[in-house]
Amino acid sequence: MFHHVKELQFNARVSEPDVRFAKLLLEQFGGPNGELKAAMQYFVQAFGCRKAYPAEYDMLMDIATEEFSHLEIVGATIQMLLTGVNGELKNAADESDLTKMLDGKAAKENYIHDAMINPHFFLVSGGTPTLTDSVGNPWSASYIMGMGDLTADLRLNIGAETSAKMVYENLMKFTDDVLVKESLRFLMTREVAHFQMFQAALDGIQPNFPPGILQSDPRFSNKYFNMSKGDDFKGGWNKGKSPEMGEEWQFIENPIEHVQQTNGLLDEKADGTDRTENSVQKDNKSLSSERKAEVDEATLPENGIMSWSVYEDEIEAKSNKSKKSNQ
């Protein structure tokens, strides 16, 4: 159940209208890294963990709801940046001179040019925000990413917050309005906060690597194939131990020769790791059984009736029934 509070989470303010920046800001209203994408992604992901991971469900729904609040901040800012456009477009009796509304900052020809690039924003919407990105591409559910596995979803969300943070960081370079920057800085900062929340939730699920259930093949999990000619750079990605599994990286200097010598890697051996095919299959069965039991226990109904919510009256009734039975 959602309850709308009319005041914004952060009091967005604008010094003066700026049609051009309003168009850029659409990127965070209806773009692939925007607030609606984030809100819907976390909202959808939450359904899959409602019973098995109630704490993470609560977090996902809280953050999803906050993202809707951020969408409202972005929409309100866009609307304020468009101050005058809606009224000017209503001036159908006379020829509209939008350069007056813009205080001479943009020529009418440039405004028309912008309208041709994104006609829905300037012509169809009548001076209100549209669910498109900055060049007019409509918002799409294809932006939403979710795998139905909480550890995988949390990693996707960490990436989503990273991308959104960078968009706000870049947007701040294209406006001189200190009040608009104030709102953008708040929104950017919340992306950093959410990043940490998702990371903490991921760290709280053990084991959480690799994503999903099935373990990786020990013959290939620590191989680094040197796929380019020139200087061979070394780092934590191909030297020493792998960060998640603690396996010794195996640097394959000549991939072509190595593939030929191993019959197309079919005869590859596991080196630099204690894992074997037997241990992998054992871990696969163990984790599969653990996760299945976890989900089944939380989701399968005792009396054949499935209920999503438990309301206060029902809780009180059960409590009273329990008291009577104990008397």
Backbone hydrogen bonds, N-H to C=O, Kabsch-Sander energy under -0.5 kcal/mol:
donor,donor_aa,acceptor,acceptor_aa,energy
6,K,4,H,-0.5
12,A,10,F,-1.4
18,D,81,L,-1.8
22,A,18,D,-2.0
23,K,19,V,-1.7
24,L,20,R,-1.6
25,L,21,F,-2.7
26,L,22,A,-0.8
26,L,23,K,-0.5
27,E,24,L,-1.9
28,Q,25,L,-1.8
29,F,26,L,-1.3
30,G,26,L,-2.7
30,G,132,T,-1.0
31,G,27,E,-0.8
34,G,31,G,-1.5
35,E,28,Q,-2.5
36,L,29,F,-0.6
38,A,34,G,-1.9
39,A,35,E,-2.8
40,M,36,L,-2.6
41,Q,37,K,-2.4
42,Y,38,A,-2.4
43,F,39,A,-2.0
44,V,40,M,-2.5
45,Q,41,Q,-2.3
46,A,42,Y,-1.7
47,F,43,F,-0.7
47,F,44,V,-0.9
48,G,44,V,-0.6
48,G,45,Q,-0.8
49,C,46,A,-1.4
50,R,47,F,-1.1
53,Y,49,C,-1.6
57,Y,53,Y,-2.5
58,D,54,P,-2.2
59,M,55,A,-1.9
60,L,56,E,-2.8
61,M,57,Y,-2.6
62,D,58,D,-2.3
63,I,59,M,-2.7
64,A,60,L,-2.7
65,T,61,M,-2.3
66,E,62,D,-2.1
67,E,63,I,-2.3
68,F,64,A,-1.6
69,S,65,T,-1.6
70,H,66,E,-2.1
71,L,67,E,-2.3
72,E,68,F,-1.8
73,I,69,S,-1.6
74,V,70,H,-2.7
75,G,71,L,-2.8
76,A,72,E,-2.5
77,T,73,I,-2.2
78,I,74,V,-2.6
79,Q,75,G,-2.5
80,M,76,A,-2.2
81,L,77,T,-2.4
82,L,78,I,-1.3
83,T,80,M,-1.5
85,V,82,L,-2.7
86,N,82,L,-0.7
88,E,84,G,-2.3
89,L,85,V,-2.6
90,K,86,N,-1.0
91,N,87,G,-0.5
91,N,88,E,-1.0
92,A,90,K,-2.4
98,L,96,S,-0.7
100,K,97,D,-1.4
101,M,97,D,-0.7
102,L,98,L,-1.6
103,D,100,K,-1.4
104,G,99,T,-2.8
105,K,102,L,-1.9
111,Y,107,A,-1.8
112,I,108,K,-2.4
113,H,109,E,-2.2
114,D,110,N,-2.5
115,A,111,Y,-2.2
116,M,112,I,-1.9
117,I,113,H,-1.5
118,N,114,D,-2.2
121,F,118,N,-0.6
122,F,118,N,-1.4
123,L,119,P,-3.3
124,V,119,P,-1.4
125,S,120,H,-2.7
127,G,121,F,-0.7
132,T,130,T,-2.3
133,D,137,N,-2.0
136,G,133,D,-1.6
139,W,131,L,-2.8
143,Y,140,S,-1.7
144,I,141,A,-1.6
153,D,149,D,-2.8
154,L,150,L,-2.6
155,R,151,T,-1.4
156,L,152,A,-2.1
157,N,153,D,-2.3
158,I,154,L,-2.0
159,G,155,R,-1.9
160,A,156,L,-2.1
161,E,157,N,-2.6
162,T,158,I,-1.7
163,S,159,G,-2.3
164,A,160,A,-2.4
165,K,161,E,-2.3
166,M,162,T,-1.9
167,V,163,S,-1.9
168,Y,164,A,-2.1
169,E,165,K,-2.2
170,N,166,M,-2.3
171,L,167,V,-2.7
172,M,168,Y,-1.9
173,K,170,N,-1.4
174,F,171,L,-2.0
175,T,172,M,-0.6
178,V,176,D,-0.7
181,K,177,D,-2.4
182,E,178,V,-1.5
183,S,179,L,-1.4
184,L,180,V,-2.5
185,R,181,K,-2.7
186,F,182,E,-1.7
187,L,183,S,-2.5
188,M,184,L,-2.7
189,T,185,R,-2.3
190,R,186,F,-2.0
191,E,187,L,-1.3
192,V,188,M,-1.4
193,A,189,T,-2.1
194,H,190,R,-2.6
195,F,191,E,-2.3
196,Q,192,V,-1.8
197,M,193,A,-1.9
198,F,194,H,-2.7
199,Q,195,F,-2.1
200,A,196,Q,-2.6
201,A,197,M,-2.2
202,L,198,F,-2.3
203,D,199,Q,-2.5
204,G,200,A,-1.3
205,I,202,L,-1.5
206,Q,204,G,-0.6
220,F,217,D,-1.8
221,S,217,D,-1.4
223,K,220,F,-1.1
224,Y,250,Q,-3.1
225,F,223,K,-0.6
226,N,224,Y,-0.6
226,N,252,I,-2.2
227,M,225,F,-1.5
233,F,231,D,-0.9
238,N,235,G,-2.1
239,K,235,G,-1.7
242,S,247,E,-3.3
246,G,242,S,-1.7
248,E,272,G,-2.7
249,W,240,G,-3.1
249,W,247,E,-0.5
250,Q,222,N,-3.1
251,F,249,W,-0.6
252,I,224,Y,-3.3
252,I,250,Q,-0.7
253,E,251,F,-1.0
258,H,254,N,-2.4
259,V,255,P,-2.7
260,Q,256,I,-2.0
261,Q,257,E,-2.3
262,T,258,H,-1.4
263,N,260,Q,-1.1
264,G,259,V,-2.9
265,L,259,V,-0.7
266,L,263,N,-1.1
267,D,262,T,-2.7
268,E,265,L,-1.2
271,D,269,K,-0.7
280,V,276,T,-2.3
281,Q,277,E,-2.3
282,K,278,N,-2.0
283,D,279,S,-2.3
284,N,280,V,-2.6
285,K,281,Q,-2.0
286,S,282,K,-2.3
287,L,283,D,-2.8
288,S,284,N,-2.1
289,S,285,K,-2.3
290,E,286,S,-2.2
291,R,287,L,-2.8
292,K,288,S,-2.3
293,A,289,S,-2.3
294,E,290,E,-2.0
295,V,291,R,-2.2
296,D,292,K,-3.2
297,E,293,A,-2.4
298,A,294,E,-1.1
299,T,295,V,-1.9
300,L,296,D,-2.5
306,M,304,G,-0.5
315,I,311,Y,-2.2
316,E,312,E,-2.7
317,A,313,D,-2.4
318,K,314,E,-2.3
319,S,315,I,-2.1
320,N,316,E,-2.5
321,K,317,A,-2.3
322,S,318,K,-2.1
323,K,319,S,-2.0
324,K,320,N,-2.2
325,S,321,K,-1.9
326,N,322,S,-1.1
327,Q,323,K,-0.7
327,Q,324,K,-0.8
